Amino acid sequence: MATITLLSMPSPIFLSKPISKTPFSIPKSPFHPFPSKKPSSSHLRVTAPANQDLILTSSGNEEEPAAVRDNESGGEDDDSRFTWRDHWYPVSLVEDLDRSLPTPFQLLGRDIVLWFDKGSSQWVAFDDKCPHRLAPLSEGRIDENGDLQCSYHGWSFNGCGSCTRIPQAASEGPEARAVKSKRACAITLPTMVSQGLLFVWPDENGWERANASKPPMLPDDFEKPEFATVSIQRDLYYGYDTLMENVSDPSHIEFAHHKVTGRRDRARPLPFKVESSGPWGFGGSNEGNPRITAKFVAPCYALNKIEIDTKLPIVGDQKWVIWICSFNIPMAPGKTRSIVCSARNFFQFSVPGSAWWQLVPRWFEHWTSNKVYDGDMIVLQGQEKFFLSKTTGASGDINESYTKITFTPTQADRLVLAFRNWLRRHGNGQPEWFGVTTQEPLPSMVLSKREMLDRFEQHTNKCSSCKRGYELFQTWQKLLIGATVVFAATTGIPGEIQWRVTLALLAVVSAGLAYTLHELQKNFVFVDYVHAKID
């Protein structure tokens, strides 16, 4: 039987809702990575923000490795240059957003707030600051009219960003007219819902470009009934480049994720070939079984298709297909959100789903997925610390000297080198952050292992399924502890010995179940990961 090799994101990780997407292929033109098919489930916010006039009408000296140098496009005109702010970025799985609360997020170092406008039945993104005295709108609430209300002085804003109420303003005169001033409007950003994801365009002046652009799409296999799908998102305390390098590297799976999605004794050569590259990203594949086809679509989308030819008893020859599609969103220097959507056409019963026979809860699948994140976490923290020590101030670019400070002699590292080459040539070495980047230490330089592996803050508190599961575990623990106390307290009351023994046994069972739940609940919060202890 063929070896099953999965990539560096949680496996299997799958979406739970119908999805619209385009076929997976290396684009013929390097400057047009997205097919022209319009996502059927997408819609762009059609009303321009109140503070804009535009109205939209539709929803060192070492020679560079040849593996990276080949297939690079020649001279580039202005239209081919990569611009970080001219792209759709997925910021969250829609099923993990709470419609009743504003949600803070960082995108390219810009603080934004996400909230659901009941009036238009659409998700909205504002700059996370009230125009009054710059208090964070994410600390506000959805008021009785369905508007976003600032918690500092009560100013309210509708989905277009227009101010709808200033409680302190007089009913007549200049103060009464202040509510209609452009200066009273919140800064709005284009948003789109597609494939179960909320996308945001990071430039408030980019409404026309956003309207003419489509988000990156998931493969068509995600819609087919024979594929089971699931999804997960987690905020990671290391940089965008560190995460993108990681997801471009399938050869680490057998060691970093031993007995989770790989096995050390299955490690083998992976002769990758970069087949195309340019400002849009790059693509490549290997030959053999399994066959891995990979594509990076700038700025943050990585697709990996694993095809496995295998033979099973009774059913005979099978062709297993696994998709691992990851969005790696640069939130701020040293902080990245990972959103992973995966699909597979085998063992569908073992993953969450809507069918009656799919009994595995989504939160249970996330326990395994978080093991994968944890397996990488401390390794990548150490790697990033070293890379940061090799850069000099804000102008330092690790991509310029990457092949000097690392030793990458095998073809398995070709996609990693391709990403570092893309980031150097087209990405200006790092994302284009909003505001001024400070010289404060990045999270990976100062956080402890416990903080780096904090599942609760990075995932559970932001996942609708795991948050409910965590609360359910807490409720049952309290009930079982209460039952233990009651059973233990009443053990001496009955006169018959058999009743006393029964009550004592019930107390022991309740206490045992409460302890078991206490231990299992750690999967929502923190589980130490020590590679040396995994035999």
N, C-alpha and C positions, 0 to 999 in steps of 0.2 A: 504494500500500500504506500502511496506517495506520502511524503512528509507534508504535514499541514504547517505552513509558515505564515504567520500574520504579521502585519506591520505594527508600527510603534504606538498606535492608538488603541484604546480598549477594544477587545475583540470578544465576541462580536458585538458591535454597537449599532443600534438600528432605530430608524424613525418609525413613529407609531401612526402617522397620518398619511393620506394620499399625497403624492408629490408630483409636481410637474418638472420635467427636466429634459436635457438634450443629450444626444449620444456622446459617448466618450471617444474622442479621437484627437490625434495630433493635428492641429489646424494647418491647412495648406498655406495660409498666409500668416506669418509670424506676428503680424500686427492686429489680427482679428481673432482672438482666442475664443470668443463666444459665438456659437451659431446664431443665425438670424431668427430662429424660432422664438416667438414671444411666449413667455411663461403664462399659461392659462390661469394659474391661481394667483397671479401677481396684480397689485394695483398700486399706482403711485398716487400720493396725495395730490388731488387735482387743483386745490386752491392755493394760490401763492400766499406766502406769509403777509401779515398785515403791514410789515415794515418794508415791503418790496412792491414794485409796480408790476412785475411779471405775473401773468396769469397763464397757467398751464391747462392743457385741454385733454390730457390722457393720464388714465390711471398710472618684499622688496625687489631685487633684480633677477631673481630666479625666473627662468622661462615658464610661462603659464602651461599647465598640463594640456596635452593635446585633446584629452577628453572634454575639456571645458572650452578650448579654443575653437574646436571644429563647429561648423554650422552656425556660427555667430553671424548675424546680419552685417552687411557692410555699412556704408554711410547712412546716417539717419537724418531725416528731415524733422521739422518741428512736430509733425503729426505723429511721428513714431516714438517720440520721447515719452518716457514714463513719468507720470505725475501722481504722487501719492494721494492727493486730495480729489482726484477726478475718478473715483471708483465707488461702487456700492460696497459697504462693509456689513456683514451680518453681525448684529450685536447681541442677539439672544434667540433661543428657541421660544416661539410664541407660547407653547404650552407651559413654559416655566415663568411666564410673566403674570403678575397679579393685576387684573383690570381695576381693582378698587384702590390701588396705591400707586403713587409715582415711584419710579425706579431709577436710581442714579447709575450712571455708567461713564467710563472714560474712553474716548476714541481719539487716537493720535495725540494724547495729552490734553484733549479738550474735555472739560466736564459738561456732560449733557444729562438731561432728565427725560425718561421715557414714560408716557402715560397714555391711557386709552380715552379718546374723546367720544363720549356716548352720542353726541350730536351727529357726528359724521360716521360713527362706527369704525373709526380708524385709529391706528397707533400713531402717536405724535412724538416728535423729538424737539426739545427746546435747549438752548444754552441754559445750563443750570445756574442761572442767576436772575433774580428779580430786577427789573430796570429801575426800581425805586431806590433801594439801598444795597443792592447786590447780594442779598441773602440767597442761600441755595433753595431753589424751587423744589428740589427732591425731598426737602424736609416738610413740604406742604401737604395738602390733602385735596381730594376731589370734593368740591363743595356741592350744595344741594341742587345747583343748576347744571352739574356735570362739568364745571370748569375747574381748572387747576388753580388753587388758592395758595398764596404765599403764607407761611405760618408766622411771619414776622409782623406784618401790618395788614394782612388780609386782602391785598390786591389779588384780583382774579383774572384769568386769561382763558379765552376759548381756544379751540384747536387751531385756529389760524394765527394765534399769537396776539390777537387784539385784546387790549385790556377791557374788561367788562364791568369792573367795579373798583372804586377807590373809596373805602369807607370814610376816610378822613376828609374828603373833598366836600365843599359846600354845594348845595343843590343849585345855586345860581352863580353867575359870574365866571371869571377865568378858571377857578378851581373846578367848576362843573364841566368845562370844556377839556380839562386835562386828560380825561379818560380816553378822548379821541385822538390824542397826540401820538405821532409815530414814536416819540421817545418813551411813551408808556407801554409800548408793545414788547413782548418777549421775542427773542431771536429764534426763528424756527429753521429747522433743517429738513430736507426732503426725506421721506420715509417710504418704504415699500414692504409689503408682506408677500413672501413667495416661498413655496416649498416648506412651509412650517417655520420659516425664519423671518425675523424682523430685520430689514436692512436699513441702514442710514447712510446718506451722502454727507460727508463731513464738512462741506463748504456751504455756508448759507447763501453764497452768491452763485451757486452752481445748479439752480433749479432747471435751467434750460438744458444743460449738459446731462443732468440726471434723467430728465424726461426722454432724452435721446439714447440712453444707455440701458442695458439689461444687466441684471445681477448674474453672477456665476451660477450655473445650473448643475443639479445632480443628474447622474446617468438615468436613462430610461428604465433600467432594470429595477429601480426603486418602485416603479408603478406596477410591475408584473406580480401576479398573485403567488407565483412560486418562490418569490423572494420575501424573506422575513426581514424586518427593518427595526432599528432602534436608534436612539440618539442620547447624547450626554454633553454637558458643558461644564467647564471648570476653569477658574481663574488661577493662573500659575505665576509664581514669583520669580520668573526669569524672563529675559528679553525675547522679543520677537525673533531675532536672528538665531538665538539658541534653540528655540522651539522649532523653527523652520528647518534648521540643520538636522534636528532629531527626526522629524517626520520624513526627511529625505534619505534616511539611512535604515533600510530594512535589515542590514546585517547585524545590528545590535540585539535584535529580538530574542535570539536563542539564549543570550546570556543575561541581559538586563531584565527579561521577563520569563526567566526559567520557571517552569511549572505553572505559569499563568497563561501565556500564549505561545511559548516556545520551550525548547529543551536544549541544554548545552551540547548533548551528544548528536544533535542534528545539524550543527553548524557546518557549512560547506561554502565553497567559492560561489560568489554571485557576480558573474561577468556582465555588468551593466554597460550599455552603450547609450550615449546622449544622441538622440536622433534629430532634434530641432531645438532652437533656442533663439531668443531675441528679447526686446523690451517687454513683450507679453509674458515671458516666462521660459519654460523649457519642458521637454518631454523625453522619455527614454524607456528602455525595457531590457530584460535579460532573456536568454533562451534556456529551455530546460523545463523540468517539472518539479515544483510549480513554476509557472511563468508569471512574472510580475511586470505590469505595465504601469508607469508612473508619469504624472504630468503635474507641473506647477504652473498655475495661472496667477500672475501677479495681481494684487499684492499679497494675498494671504490664503489662496485656495490650493490644496494639495489633494490630488486624486490618485488612488492606488487600486489597481485591479489585480487580484490573485486568481489564477486559473489552475486548477489541480485535476489532473487525470488520475483516477483511482478505480479500483475494482473491489466490489463488496460481495459477500455471499448472497446468493439468491438473485439479487437485482443485477449483478454483473457490473459492466463498465459504467462509470459515472464521470461527469464533468462538473466539478464543484467550482462555483464562482463566488468570490468574496470581494465586496467593495468596501474600501475604507476612505471616506472623503472627509477631510479635516479643514476647517476654517481656523486660521491662527491669527487672531485680531490683535494688532498692537494697541494696547490700552494706554500705556505710559512707559517711559524708559524703565526697563526691568520688570514689567508686568504685562502679561499676555492672556487673553481669553482663548481657550481651546474649545471649539464646537466640533464634535465628530458625529457624522451620520454614516452608518454602515448597513450593509445588506448581504445576505447569503442565501443560497438556494438549497440548503440542506439543514437537517436537524432543526426545522422551524419550531418544533414543539418546545424547545428549550429556551426560547426567547419570549419576551412580552409581546402581546398582540391582542386583537379584538376577538379572535376566534374562540369558541368555547373550550377548545383543547389547549389553548395557550394560557396556562395558569401561572407562569412565572411573573411575579410583579416587577415593574420597571425598577423599583428601588433595589431589588435583589440583584438584577443585572448590573446596576451601577456599582455594587460592591466589588464585582470582578473588574469592571472598568477602572475604578479608582486604584486597584492594585497595580494596574499598568502605569497610570500616572505616577504612583508612589515609587515604582521600580526605577523610573527615570529621574525622579525629583532631585535626590541628593547627588547623584552622579552629575547631572547637568548643573547643579549649583556649584560643585567643585570646578567643573570645566569653565563656567562663566567667570568665576573668581579669577582663574588664571588668565583668561583672555582679557579681562578688564585690567589686570595688572600690567599687561603688555601694551595698553593704549596710553597715550599721553594727553590728558585733558579731553575737551570736547571734540578736538580735531582728530583724535586718534581713530584709525580705521583698521580693525583687525583683519578685514578682508584683503588689504594690501599685502600683508605679510603672512597670510594664513598658511601657505604652503611651505614657509620657512620654519614656523614654530610648531607645525604638525608634520607627521610623516604618514602619507597616504599612498602606499605603493600598490594597492590592489584595486581592481576594477569595481569592487563593491562600494568604494567611496566616490565614484564618479558623479552621482547625483548630488552628494554633499558639496563637491567642488563646483558643480554647475550652479548650485544656489549661491555659494559665496561669490562666484564670478558674476552672476546676475546682480547681486546686491552691490558689488563694486562698480560694475559698468553702468547699470541703469537705475539702481536704487539709491545712489548717493551715499552708500555705506550704511544707512540707517533710515528709518521712517522719518518723514517730514513732520516733526512735532509742532503743535500749536504752542504759542507762547515761548518763553525763554527756558531752556532746560537748565536746571540748577546743577551744581557740582556735589550735591548730597549723595552719599553712598547709595547704591542700588540695593533693593531688598535682598538679593542673593548674597550680598557682602555682609549683611548684619543680622539676618534672621537665623534663629536657631533651627535645629532639625525638627523640633516639635512644631514650630511655626510654619516651616516649609511644608510639612505633611498635614497641616490642619484641614481636614476634609470638611469640617462643618462650615467654616467661613468661606472656603474656596468653592464648595459645591452644595452641600446639604441645604444651607440656608437660602440658596438661589434656585434649587430644584423643587418643583411642585411635588413630585412623587416622593423624593427622599425626605422632604420636610414633613409630609403627611405620615410617612413610615416612621420617622423619628418620634413624632408626637404620639403615634399609636403605640409604639414600644414603651414610651414613658407612661401612658395611661395604664397599660396592662401591668407594668411593674408596680405602680401604685396599688392597683386592685389586688395583685398577688401578695404584696407586702401586707396589705390590710387583712386579707384572708389568713395569712400566716399568723398574724397577731390574734385574730379571733379564734382560730383553731387551737393555738397554743394556750390561750387564756381559758378556754372552756374544756380543756382536756381533763381536768380534775373534777368536773361537775358530775358527769354520769356515774351511777353506781356500778353498772356492769362494766367489766374489764374490756369486753370487746369494743364498746363504744369509746372507751378511753384510748385504746390502741388505734382505732379508726381515726379519731380526731388528731392523735399524735402523728399518724402517717400522713394525713392531709396537710398538717402544718409543715412537715418535712418536704412533701411534694411541692407545695406552694412556694416555700422558700427556695427550693431548687430551681423551679421555673423562673422565679424572680431573678435569681442570680444568673441563669442562662440568658435571659433577656438583657440583663445588665452587660454581660460580656458581648453579646451580639450587637448591642447598640453602639459599641465602640466603632463598628464599621461605618457609622454615620459621622463619627467625630475624629478619631485619630487611631491609626494602627501603625506601630513602628515597623519599618521595613529594613531588614538586615540581610543583605545578599548572602553573606557567609553562612547564615543559619538555614538557608534553603538548600537541602542536599539534592 
